[in-house]
Amino acid sequence: MRVVALAGGVGGAKLVDGLARCVSPDRLTVIVNTGDDFRHMGLYIAPDLDTVCYTLAGMANPETGWGREGETWTVMSELARLGGPTWFRLGDRDLATHLERTRRLQEGESLSQIVSAFCRAWGIMVKVLPMSDDPVATIVITRQDEELGFQDYFVAQRCEPEVKAFRFEGVSTARPAPGVLDALSEANLVIICPSNPWVSIGPILAVPGIREMISRKPVVAVSPLIGGQALKGPAAKMFREMGWQPSPLAVAHYYSGLLQGLVIDVSDIEWAEEIRQLGIIPEITDIVMHNVQDRVRLAKEVMAFGRKIVETLTL
Amino acid sequence: MRVVALAGGVGGAKLVDGLARCVSPDRLTVIVNTGDDFRHMGLYIAPDLDTVCYTLAGMANPETGWGREGETWTVMSELARLGGPTWFRLGDRDLATHLERTRRLQEGESLSQIVSAFCRAWGIMVKVLPMSDDPVATIVITRQDEELGFQDYFVAQRCEPEVKAFRFEGVSTARPAPGVLDALSEANLVIICPSNPWVSIGPILAVPGIREMISRKPVVAVSPLIGGQALKGPAAKMFREMGWQPSPLAVAHYYSGLLQGLVIDVSDIEWAEEIRQLGIIPEITDIVMHNVQDRVRLAKEVMAFGRKIVETLTL
């Protein structure tokens, strides 16, 4: 079975790591959000691509959910001494990624070529693709109609401004990165990882051609919300501010028309029936991933659930 | 007595440090070569400015003659892993300087404003000025008429190509940085530090207006050559390839029309008479600076020698 996973940051990266450990690498493609990408100090920074790749390479920082394990902060502390910007934390190891990516972009390499080269260097066997090689920038529109770049909202303002809407700048003319539509067209199953629907999966689905291709495929998602909360990040807060009670049902609504199955946490069993009434099959399990064993267990369950759905659809 | 010192890299930085320790900071201005400056991985790198500032701040690496003391190489080793360029060694501490300088340039600050801010942050009291805020690039023209950017020649090709000429790209339209001509006009004495005449002092003198202003002042130089050799760098090799026997006499010829006095090493006493015949007063002492004590001793001797020359000229 050929699988495509859509992923954003931490939660998505963990499930992708689980999938990579139980699916043959030539049968798994990961499409990653680049709407969070931005320029900082002249460097091209791709937070979700890095989180996914660092996690797959076993180099992610398990404490922070971003950046590198065993990170050091020499550059940052010297930068602080010079009065430079320190709101976006750049670790020494992490910085090498940004420097080399920026250099290669300047030399004319595409983001997907660079990701591919980095994956080779880091020993990542599954195919990781940015959603697009063209620039797409997630803009958060606040209740006060202020437009904030995503990292400004997310890091500098700690997700505090109330959200009214999102805009994915550049997405209407962005093309799916080479390999994205092929992987989707060959896929037997699409897995939407437990990433923020509004700002991690939303931008991927907004790239012209991607949503349409996915809508022809069996799709299962894993809820990014548990008991009304996101394990990390502002997903629950965003659902609330967008007028939805944060729950797996809201997730099901968000993905309606696209999903055949939704994996929800045992603590959310109360929502199963309403999800089923939307024509989406709920699968109930423990979706919290504390460690690598959890990632593998959940990935196996998601794969089994997906297989069941594929078989049902085939019948 | 108001003093202006012209300096390039290591040797110049050492004498400047000695001068800074025995001249009142409001009476010492250092004008630094920027012809070696270049862009690498998108970063604006200013090797001579950094060597001078790191040395003045007591942060220079005494082993290498460039970069920072206690330097770490985390970024570099991760960069190597990604197949990035490693020919130009970027230490973690050093990198912060380049990142912040590049960021400020992008924001519209001038190089001299940035140097001034960095000096404040690093506790440097004497005034350090780049020769120009405008881009000037030292180009090495080889025997085979190949044109090499300075860092390509100096670092990547280890000064191996034979030199035929030098060209300072952009110098004809470069303006002295703010403060340079004022400092020179107010100076009672100009000291040419023991830096490479061809590629460290030459570019400074080539900036329109600087040589003319210096030619009206008492000037003493410290020979960058000792016993036919440079302590560091390709100065001797360059003199040879340009058709001069490398010696303090060649240095005196190089600066002819500009110098009143030249400080040479005791081991070069044989050249004293010929230097005198050029109308330049030789001062013989130990010009090797092994440690900070040597820097201070030489600086004091240079100042005393300069004072004597100023008095002679005044009489």
Boltz contact constraints between the chains, C-beta under 6 A:
constraints:
  - contact:
      token1: [A, 41]
      token2: [B, 99]
      max_distance: 6.0
  - contact:
      token1: [A, 41]
      token2: [B, 103]
      max_distance: 6.0
  - contact:
      token1: [A, 42]
      token2: [B, 42]
      max_distance: 6.0
  - contact:
      token1: [A, 42]
      token2: [B, 102]
      max_distance: 6.0
  - contact:
      token1: [A, 72]
      token2: [B, 74]
      max_distance: 6.0
  - contact:
      token1: [A, 74]
      token2: [B, 72]
      max_distance: 6.0
  - contact:
      token1: [A, 74]
      token2: [B, 92]
      max_distance: 6.0
  - contact:
      token1: [A, 74]
      token2: [B, 93]
      max_distance: 6.0
  - contact:
      token1: [A, 75]
      token2: [B, 92]
      max_distance: 6.0
  - contact:
      token1: [A, 75]
      token2: [B, 95]
      max_distance: 6.0
  - contact:
      token1: [A, 75]
      token2: [B, 96]
      max_distance: 6.0
  - contact:
      token1: [A, 78]
      token2: [B, 93]
      max_distance: 6.0
  - contact:
      token1: [A, 78]
      token2: [B, 96]
      max_distance: 6.0
  - contact:
      token1: [A, 79]
      token2: [B, 96]
      max_distance: 6.0
  - contact:
      token1: [A, 79]
      token2: [B, 100]
      max_distance: 6.0
  - contact:
      token1: [A, 81]
      token2: [B, 121]
      max_distance: 6.0
  - contact:
      token1: [A, 82]
      token2: [B, 100]
      max_distance: 6.0
  - contact:
      token1: [A, 82]
      token2: [B, 121]
      max_distance: 6.0
  - contact:
      token1: [A, 84]
      token2: [B, 100]
      max_distance: 6.0
  - contact:
      token1: [A, 92]
      token2: [B, 74]
      max_distance: 6.0
  - contact:
      token1: [A, 92]
      token2: [B, 75]
      max_distance: 6.0
  - contact:
      token1: [A, 92]
      token2: [B, 92]
      max_distance: 6.0
  - contact:
      token1: [A, 93]
      token2: [B, 74]
      max_distance: 6.0
  - contact:
      token1: [A, 93]
      token2: [B, 78]
      max_distance: 6.0
  - contact:
      token1: [A, 95]
      token2: [B, 75]
      max_distance: 6.0
  - contact:
      token1: [A, 96]
      token2: [B, 75]
      max_distance: 6.0
  - contact:
      token1: [A, 96]
      token2: [B, 78]
      max_distance: 6.0
  - contact:
      token1: [A, 96]
      token2: [B, 79]
      max_distance: 6.0
  - contact:
      token1: [A, 99]
      token2: [B, 41]
      max_distance: 6.0
  - contact:
      token1: [A, 100]
      token2: [B, 79]
      max_distance: 6.0
  - contact:
      token1: [A, 100]
      token2: [B, 82]
      max_distance: 6.0
  - contact:
      token1: [A, 100]
      token2: [B, 84]
      max_distance: 6.0
  - contact:
      token1: [A, 102]
      token2: [B, 42]
      max_distance: 6.0
  - contact:
      token1: [A, 103]
      token2: [B, 41]
      max_distance: 6.0
  - contact:
      token1: [A, 121]
      token2: [B, 81]
      max_distance: 6.0
  - contact:
      token1: [A, 121]
      token2: [B, 82]
      max_distance: 6.0
